[in-house]
Structures are given as C-alpha cells and as structure tokens.
Amino acid sequence: MTFENPQNGYRETVSRFAWVWALLFGFLYFAFKGVWRHALIGLLLGLVTAGFSWLIYPFFARSIVANHYRRQGWVEV
C-alpha cells in the first residue's frame, strides 16, 4: 500500500512485510513510521509482559500503520 499526503505530495509505503519489521525492531518500527501512540503502547506492553506481547503485536502492524495514515488524511494511491 502506498499513501500520499495531499498537502505536499509526499508518499509513504506500507509493506506487506510490515509484520516482519515490527517483529525484528519492536516499538522502534512504529516510532520510525511516526505512529507514536502504538510505539508507546508497544513499549509498555513489552515491559509488562516481558516481551511476550511482541509475538502477537507485529501481526497487526500493517493495519495499524495504514489506519494511522488514513486518520491523518493521507490518500491511498
């Protein structure tokens, strides 16, 4: 999926392998994509569950990032 910011034309791609990047890099993946709410939630869940939450959380990464861009007003191209 590719999203475009209608204000400046900047494009950002959400890979179908987003789950792999989230699994490898944890909350840093969401921070890199600018989804700070889920970066903080993921960090806290990881600390509370001793990292077990990161065996489930990454499988929702693609939809989390895509929904974030949609809420920000970006258009899917």
PASE-12671 format. One line per field, with one value per residue (C-alpha): residue number from 1; residue in three letters; chain; x, y, z. Coordinates in nm, 2 decimals. Layout:
N
seq = NUM  ...
type = Ala  ...
mol = A  ...
X = X  ...
Y = Y  ...
Z = Z  ...
This chain:
77
seq = 1  2  3  4  5  6  7  8  9  10  11  12  13  14  15  16  17  18  19  20  21  22  23  24  25  26  27  28  29  30  31  32  33  34  35  36  37  38  39  40  41  42  43  44  45  46  47  48  49  50  51  52  53  54  55  56  57  58  59  60  61  62  63  64  65  66  67  68  69  70  71  72  73  74  75  76  77
type = Met  Thr  Phe  Glu  Asn  Pro  Gln  Asn  Gly  Tyr  Arg  Glu  Thr  Val  Ser  Arg  Phe  Ala  Trp  Val  Trp  Ala  Leu  Leu  Phe  Gly  Phe  Leu  Tyr  Phe  Ala  Phe  Lys  Gly  Val  Trp  Arg  His  Ala  Leu  Ile  Gly  Leu  Leu  Leu  Gly  Leu  Val  Thr  Ala  Gly  Phe  Ser  Trp  Leu  Ile  Tyr  Pro  Phe  Phe  Ala  Arg  Ser  Ile  Val  Ala  Asn  His  Tyr  Arg  Arg  Gln  Gly  Trp  Val  Glu  Val
mol = A  A  A  A  A  A  A  A  A  A  A  A  A  A  A  A  A  A  A  A  A  A  A  A  A  A  A  A  A  A  A  A  A  A  A  A  A  A  A  A  A  A  A  A  A  A  A  A  A  A  A  A  A  A  A  A  A  A  A  A  A  A  A  A  A  A  A  A  A  A  A  A  A  A  A  A  A
X = 0.00  0.12  -0.02  0.02  0.00  -0.24  -0.08  0.28  0.26  0.50  0.45  0.49  0.47  0.33  0.49  0.30  0.61  0.54  0.49  0.85  0.99  0.78  0.88  1.25  1.26  0.96  0.84  1.11  0.93  0.62  0.84  1.01  0.67  0.56  0.29  0.39  0.08  0.14  0.52  0.45  0.17  0.40  0.69  0.47  0.31  0.66  0.78  0.47  0.46  0.83  0.83  0.56  0.33  0.57  0.49  0.13  0.15  0.35  0.08  -0.14  0.14  0.03  -0.33  -0.21  0.01  -0.24  -0.51  -0.28  -0.22  -0.59  -0.67  -0.41  -0.59  -0.34  -0.49  -0.42  -0.28
Y = 0.00  0.35  0.66  1.02  1.33  1.56  1.87  1.81  1.50  1.30  0.93  0.66  0.28  0.03  -0.31  -0.64  -0.74  -0.48  -0.76  -0.88  -0.53  -0.49  -0.83  -0.75  -0.40  -0.39  -0.05  0.12  0.03  0.22  0.52  0.52  0.53  0.81  0.61  0.72  0.60  0.24  0.28  0.38  0.12  -0.15  -0.05  -0.06  -0.39  -0.53  -0.43  -0.55  -0.89  -0.95  -0.92  -1.18  -0.92  -0.88  -1.23  -1.11  -0.73  -0.73  -0.92  -0.61  -0.37  -0.32  -0.23  -0.01  0.19  0.21  0.33  0.59  0.74  0.73  0.91  1.17  1.25  1.07  0.92  0.57  0.56
Z = 0.00  -0.08  0.08  -0.04  0.17  -0.02  0.12  -0.01  -0.23  0.00  -0.04  0.22  0.16  0.40  0.31  0.33  0.53  0.80  1.05  0.99  1.06  1.37  1.49  1.44  1.56  1.80  1.91  1.70  1.38  1.49  1.60  1.26  1.09  1.31  1.49  1.84  2.01  1.92  1.98  2.34  2.38  2.24  2.46  2.77  2.68  2.61  2.95  3.13  2.95  2.95  2.57  2.50  2.35  2.06  1.95  1.87  1.82  1.49  1.30  1.33  1.22  0.86  0.95  1.24  1.02  0.73  0.96  1.11  0.77  0.68  1.00  0.92  0.59  0.36  0.04  -0.07  -0.43
